[in-house]
Amino acid sequence: MERIWSWLYAFGRFWYGFIIGDDWTLAATVAVGLVLTAVLNARGFVAWWMVPVLVIVAVGVSLRRASHAHSRVAA
C-alpha cells in the first residue's frame, strides 16, 4: 500500500511541477484565459484569440520581472 501512495505522491508532484513550474502566474493566466474564453463563447462571442494574447502578455511580464530580478542580483 505504501508503494501506491508513493507513486500517487510522485505523480502529483510531477504534474504540479509541469503545470505550475517556476512561475505560478503563467498557469493562473492560462486558467483565467480558458475560463474567459468559455464564458465569452457561451454568450456568442468569438474569443479564440483570448488565450494566446493573455499568454503573450503574461510571458512578457514574467520575462521582465525575471530580468529585473537578475539585474538586481548582478549589481
Secondary structure, 3 states (H helix, E strand, C coil): CHHHHHHHHHHHHHHHHHHCCCCHHHHHHHHHHHHHHHHHHHCCCCCCCHHHHHHHHHHHHHHHHHHHHHHHHHC
